[in-house]
Amino acid sequence: MRRTRRLSLKEIAMRRADRARDADLLQSGWQPDARTLDAAPTIDVWIESVYPGTSLPCLVGHVMGHPVVPDGPATTSPIIARGANWIRTEGRFYRTLEPLRIPASPQPAEPSAKTVSEHSSANPDEQNVTGFVGF
């Protein structure tokens, strides 16, 4: 199990203030600039999920460059805004790289329609019986 350090009360207060400021800016139409996104951690091979214990969206994927969480699999905090190739969570901005791509499963072939005369007989008295009789 990966362990991260606990945030101090000062860090929690700063995080909440940053979240409120960014939520207001994003709501007014502001978009993060290249400098903001260059400083943000990345999340790759991600899939959208629901943050544990809530109904809020989050991403689960491979995080790199996070200031607290070691590189590797992680779940973001709930998403408060998103744009092209970025998200803003309750904690910070992330640059989103490639989503997880799950190949489509091949569809099973449809059984061919057979007429009753094409089926083997279940009568054991008939010759060349290949059908299974189960009771």
C-alpha positions as CSV (number, residue, x, y, z in Angstrom):
1,M,0.0,0.0,0.0
2,R,1.4,3.4,-1.0
3,R,1.6,5.9,1.8
4,T,1.5,9.7,1.3
5,R,2.2,12.3,3.9
6,R,-0.6,14.1,5.6
7,L,-1.3,17.7,4.7
8,S,-0.8,20.3,7.4
9,L,-3.7,22.5,8.5
10,K,-1.9,25.4,6.6
11,E,-1.7,23.3,3.4
12,I,-5.4,22.3,3.7
13,A,-6.4,26.0,4.1
14,M,-4.2,27.0,1.1
15,R,-5.7,24.2,-0.9
16,R,-9.2,25.3,-0.2
17,A,-8.4,28.9,-1.0
18,D,-6.8,27.9,-4.3
19,R,-9.8,25.7,-5.1
20,A,-12.3,28.5,-4.4
21,R,-10.2,31.1,-6.4
22,D,-9.8,28.7,-9.4
23,A,-13.5,27.7,-9.3
24,D,-14.5,31.4,-9.5
25,L,-12.0,32.1,-12.4
26,L,-13.1,29.0,-14.3
27,Q,-16.7,29.9,-13.9
28,S,-16.0,33.3,-15.4
29,G,-14.5,31.7,-18.5
30,W,-10.8,31.8,-17.6
31,Q,-8.7,28.9,-18.8
32,P,-5.4,27.7,-17.3
33,D,-2.4,29.0,-19.2
34,A,0.6,27.0,-20.4
35,R,2.7,27.9,-17.3
36,T,-0.1,26.6,-15.0
37,L,-0.4,23.4,-16.9
38,D,3.4,22.9,-17.3
39,A,3.6,22.9,-13.5
40,A,0.7,20.5,-13.0
41,P,1.2,16.7,-12.5
42,T,0.0,14.5,-15.4
43,I,-2.4,11.6,-15.3
44,D,-2.1,9.0,-18.1
45,V,-4.0,5.8,-19.0
46,W,-6.9,7.2,-17.0
47,I,-10.5,6.3,-16.7
48,E,-13.3,8.4,-15.2
49,S,-14.7,7.0,-11.9
50,V,-16.7,8.1,-8.9
51,Y,-14.7,9.4,-5.9
52,P,-15.1,7.0,-3.0
53,G,-18.0,7.8,-0.6
54,T,-19.5,10.4,-3.0
55,S,-21.3,10.7,-6.3
56,L,-18.6,13.1,-7.6
57,P,-16.5,12.3,-10.7
58,C,-12.7,11.7,-10.4
59,L,-10.0,10.1,-12.5
60,V,-8.1,6.9,-11.8
61,G,-4.9,6.5,-13.7
62,H,-1.1,6.7,-13.6
63,V,0.0,10.0,-12.0
64,M,3.4,11.5,-12.6
65,G,5.0,14.6,-11.0
66,H,2.6,15.0,-8.1
67,P,4.0,17.0,-5.2
68,V,2.7,14.6,-2.6
69,V,1.7,11.3,-4.2
70,P,4.5,9.1,-5.6
71,D,4.5,8.4,-9.3
72,G,2.2,5.4,-10.1
73,P,-1.5,4.5,-9.9
74,A,-3.7,7.0,-8.1
75,T,-7.2,8.4,-7.8
76,T,-7.6,12.2,-8.1
77,S,-9.8,14.1,-5.7
78,P,-13.2,15.1,-7.1
79,I,-13.2,17.0,-10.4
80,I,-14.5,20.6,-10.2
81,A,-13.8,21.6,-13.8
82,R,-12.4,20.2,-17.1
83,G,-11.1,21.4,-20.4
84,A,-9.2,20.1,-23.4
85,N,-6.3,18.0,-21.9
86,W,-6.7,19.2,-18.3
87,I,-8.9,18.9,-15.2
88,R,-9.1,20.9,-12.0
89,T,-9.8,18.7,-9.0
90,E,-10.5,19.9,-5.5
91,G,-6.7,19.7,-4.9
92,R,-5.0,20.9,-8.1
93,F,-4.8,21.0,-11.9
94,Y,-3.8,17.9,-13.8
95,R,-2.7,17.6,-17.4
96,T,-4.6,14.6,-18.8
97,L,-2.7,12.4,-21.3
98,E,-4.2,9.4,-23.0
99,P,-7.4,7.8,-21.5
100,L,-7.4,4.0,-20.9
101,R,-8.5,2.3,-24.2
102,I,-10.3,-0.9,-23.7
103,P,-10.6,-2.9,-26.9
104,A,-14.0,-3.9,-27.8
105,S,-14.8,-7.6,-27.2
106,P,-15.5,-9.5,-30.3
107,Q,-19.2,-10.2,-30.6
108,P,-20.2,-13.9,-30.5
109,A,-21.4,-15.3,-33.8
110,E,-25.1,-15.6,-34.2
111,P,-26.1,-19.3,-34.2
112,S,-27.2,-20.4,-37.6
113,A,-30.9,-21.0,-37.9
114,K,-31.6,-24.6,-38.5
115,T,-34.9,-26.2,-39.4
116,V,-36.3,-29.0,-37.4
117,S,-35.4,-31.5,-40.1
118,E,-31.7,-30.5,-39.9
119,H,-31.4,-31.4,-36.2
120,S,-30.4,-34.9,-35.1
121,S,-33.3,-36.9,-33.8
122,A,-33.6,-37.5,-30.1
123,N,-35.2,-40.9,-30.8
124,P,-32.7,-43.6,-29.9
125,D,-34.4,-46.0,-32.3
126,E,-33.4,-43.9,-35.3
127,Q,-30.2,-44.7,-37.3
128,N,-27.2,-42.3,-37.2
129,V,-28.4,-40.6,-34.1
130,T,-25.9,-37.8,-33.0
131,G,-28.1,-35.8,-30.7
132,F,-28.0,-35.8,-27.0
133,V,-31.0,-36.9,-25.0
134,G,-31.2,-35.7,-21.5
135,F,-34.1,-35.9,-19.1
